[in-house]
C-alpha cells in the first residue's frame, strides 16, 4: 500500500531545496521514488552497483531474422568476460560490476568468476514450428532468475541493472509484445541493421508463431513458454526476486523491457521498484514502457542492448540522490523562498 504521508514529506523536502519547485524535473522524481523505496525522506546512496547480462540463443534465428549468425552470442559472452564490450566500458565509468548469466547459450564455457551458469538448455526451439520451450523449462528459467537475485541480495547489492545478449532477441521481444495483445505495427522494428526483406522475415516469423502457438494474452507463463526464451524467463525471475525484497532494478532496452512485462503480469506492484534506464531507438520499446508506466531516464538514440542504457542511467540516479541529500534547503541556506504552489515536481 502506498504511504501517502511519507510521500508528502519526501516531496516537502524536495520542494524546499534551493531551487524553483519542479525545476530539476526527472531528477526530483527519481529521488522521490528511491526515497519511497528506502522509506526515508532522504534516500540512501546506492554504493554497490551490479549489472547482469542474461545471454541465450533463440531458435527463431533459423528464420533469417537477424543480420548476425547465432555464434555471435557465444563470442560476445567471451567479450564481456574479457571486459571489452560497451557494457564493460560504461560499467567501469559508473563503478558497477558486470556479471554474465548463461541462461541458454548454445555453447559450453569454462568457469569464470564473473560468469553465472544457469543454462536451461542450449537455445530455445524455433517458435515458428512449435512452443519455444516446455512449461517446465519456463518455470525453471523463472526460478533460476530468482536464485540469481537471492545471491545478489545476500551480497549486499544496492541496485541492479538488467541487460541481455542473444542474436534474435528483438524478434522474441516482438513476439512477446504481440502475444500480450499489442498490434504488430506498433512494435515491429530492426534490432541489428537488416533490410526490408529481413524485417519482413521477422514479421512473418512472429505472425506464424502467434497463429501456431496461440499464447494466452492474459497468462504470462503461457506467453513465455510459447514465444519467449530462457534468458527472458531468467530476466523476469531476477526482476521479481529483487523487487519483492524492495531493491531497485534498472531495465535497459526492448528485450529487457519485454521480460519486465512478463514479470509485471505476475506482480503488478514491481513497477514501484523499477526504473527505465533509457528509451531505445527500437520502436516497440516506448510502447512497452508505456504499458509499465515508466518514464525513461535517458533518450540517446541507442539500441545496442547489453544493459548499456541502464548502466549509463546509474550516473543520473546517483546525481538525483546527491541532490536530495546534499542541496541546502531555503532555511539552511538563508535564501528567501518564493510563493510557488508546491507540487510533485
N, C-alpha and C positions, 0 to 999 in steps of 0.2 A: 504494500500500500504506500502511496506517495506521502511523504512527510511534508505537508503544506507549510507548517510552522517553521521547520528548518529551512525550507526553500526560500521563504520570505526573509529569514535572517541572512542567508547567503547573499541574496540579491541586495539587501540593505547594505551589506558590507561592500559589495562590488560597486554599487551606485554611489557610495560615499568616498570612493577613491578619487584622487585629484585629477579629474577628467570630466568632461561633459557626459551625462548619462548615455550609455549605448555607443559611445564614440569608438570603442575598441571591438565592437561587433562580435564576430565569431569567437574571438579570444575570451570574451566575457562568458559566452555560452559554454565554451569548453571548460573554463574554470569552475563554473557553477555545476556542471554535470559531474566533474571529478569530486567536487566538494560534497555533493549529494551521495556519491558512491562511498566516500570516506565518512559520511555522517558528521561532517565538521564544517563550520563556517569557512575556515581556511583549509583548502585541500593540501594533503601531504605531497611532498616531492616524490616523483617516480624514478628512483635511482637505478633499480635493476631492470633493464630492458632486454627483451629477448625476441628474436624472430624465428618462426618455424616455417620452413618452406616444405610444403607437402608435395611429394613427387609421385607421379604414377603414369602409366601408359593407358591409352584409350583405344579400344578395339576399332572404333569408328574411323580411325586413321586409314584403314584399308580402303575407304571410300574416296580417298584423294582430297580430303577437306583441308589439308594444310600444305604450306609451301615446303615444309621440312619433313624429313623422314623421322620415324619414331625413335631411331637411335640417338637423336639429339637429346631426348630426355635423360638417358644414361650419361651422355657426355657432359651435360650441364650439371648433373649431380657431382661429378668429379670436379668441375669448375668451381662450384660452390664450396666444396671441401678444401680446395686449394686456395680459396679466398680471392678468386679472380673475377667474379661476376659483379654486375652492377649492385646487387643487393649487398654484397660484401663491402663494397666501397662506401655505400651510403650508410650501412650499419656502423662501420668504423667512424664515420663522420658524426653520428649521433650517440656513440657509445653503447651500441647494442650488440649482443652475441647472436650469431646465426647458427641455427641447428637445421639439419636437413632430415626429413622424415621419408623413408622409403615405404610408401603406402601400397605400391603396386607397380614398381618398375620392372620391365621385362629384362632383368639382369641381376647378377649377384655381386655384392660389394664386400670388400674386405672391411673388417671393423675399423672404425674411426671415432675419435672422441666426440665429434660433432654430428655423427650420423646415428639416427634412431631407426632401427629396422622394425617396422610393424607391417610387414608385407601380407596383405590378404591374398594376393595372387599375382601372377606375372602378367599384369594388364587385364583390363576388363574385356568381355566379349563385344563383338561388333553389334551394337544395339539396333542396327537396321535389319538384323536377322533373328532377333530374339532379345530377351532381357539382358542387360549389361552384366548382371550378376544374380546370384541366388539371394533369397531373403535372408538366409543365414549369413552370407557374406556381407550384406548390407548392415545387419545388426553388429557383426564383428568389427566392421570399419568404424562404426559409431563408438563401440566400446574401446577400440584402440585409441581413438581420439581422446576419449575421456581419461584413459590411462596416462596419456602424454600430458594432459592438463593436470592430473593429480601430481605427477612428478614435478611439473613446472611450479605448482603451488608449494610443494614441500621445499623446493629450492629457493623460495622467497622472491620469486619474480613479481615485480610491481605492475608491469604492463607488458602485454604480448602482442606482436604483430603476426597476422596470418598471411603467408604467401603461398604461391603454388607454382609448380612446374610440371608440364606434361604436354607433349605435342597432341593437339586435338582437344585441348581443354576448353576452348571457347565454343566448340561445337557441342560439347557436353553441357556447358553452361546455357547455351541457347536451347537445347532440348529440355533442360530442367525448367527454364523460364516458360517455354511454350506448354509444357506439361502442367504448369501451375495456372494456365489459362491466359497467359499474356500473348497477344497477337504476334505472329511470326515477324511481320514487317516492323514491329516496334523494337525488335532485339537483334535481327539478323545483321551481321556486320563482319568485317575481316578481323582476324586476330593477328596472325602473321600476314604479311603482304601477299595476297592472292588476287588473281584477275577475276573478271566477271564469271568466267567458266568455273573457277574454283569456288566462288561464292554460290553459284547455282548448285554445285555438288553438295555444299553444306546445307543449303535449303532442302534439297531432295532427301538427303540423309536424315535430317531432323523430321521431316514430314513422314517418311517411311517408318521411322522409329515410333512416332506417336500413333500412327494408324495401326501398326502391327501390335504394339505392346499395350496400348490403351491405358496409360497410367492414370490413376485416380487423382484429379487435381486437388483433392482435399486430404490426401494421405501422403505425408512426406516420405515415409519409408517405401511406399509403393513407387513413388517417383524416383527415389534414389536407386531402388532395385532395378527398375526397368530402363531408365535413361541416365543414371548417374555414373559414378565411378568410385573406386576405393579411396582416392585422395579426397574427393568431395565429401564422402562419408566421414573420413577422419577429421577433416576441417570442421565439419558440423559438430562432431562429437567433442572436439577440442573447445570450440566456442561454447558449447553447452556446459562443459566441465568447468571452464574458467568463470563464466558469468554467474553460474549458480553459486559460486563461492565469493561473489562480489568483486571480481577482478576485472578491470577494464581490458578490452580487446580491440585492436585496430584492424579492420579489414582493408584489403587492397583493391583489386580491380574486379572485372566482371566475373571470373570464375570463383574467387573467394566470396564474393557477394552472393552468388547463386548458392554456394554452400551455406552461407549465413541465412539465406531464405529458408532452406531446409530446416536449419536449427530453429529459426523463428517460428516455423509452423509447429514445432514440438513444444517450444516455450516462448510465447509472445513477449514475456517480460524481459527477455535478454537485451532488447534494444536500449534499456536503461544503462547498460554497461558497454554498449557497442559504439565505436567511432568509425566513421568512413574516412580513411586516410586521404583519398583524393577522388576526383571524378575522372574516370578513364575516358580516353578518346573513343573507345568501343561504344557504339550507340546504345546497346542494351543496358549498359551499366547504370545510367541515370534512371532508367525505368525501375530497376531493382532497388536502387537507393530510395526512390520514392515509396516503393512498397514497404520498405523497412522504416520509413520516416526519418531518414538520416541525411544530414547536410554534409557534403564533402568538405574537408578542411582545405584541400588544395585542388587546383584545376590547372595542370601543367601540360595538357595535351599528351599525356603519357599512355602507353598501352603495352608495356613490357611484361608486367606481372612480377613474379618472384617475391612480392611484398615491397617493391621499391617505393610506391606511392605511400604506403602505410608507414614505412620507416622514415621517409622524409617528413611526414606529418608529426613525428615524435618531437622534432625541434619546435614546432608550433605549439604543441601541447605543453612542452617544458616552459615556453615563453608565457603561456597563459597562467600556469601555476605560479611562476615568478611574479607576474603582475598581481595576482591575488594576495601573495604573501609579502611582497617587498615594496609595493607602492604605498606612499603615505596617504592617509585619509585627510580630508579637509581640516579636521580638528587638529591632527598631529602636526600638520604642516603649517598651520596658521593661515590657511588660504580661505578667502571668502567664498562661500558656496552660493551658486545661483538659485534661481527659482524654478528650475525644471521640475516637471512632474515625473516622479520615479516610475520606472517600468523595467521589464525584463529585457535589458539590453537594447 
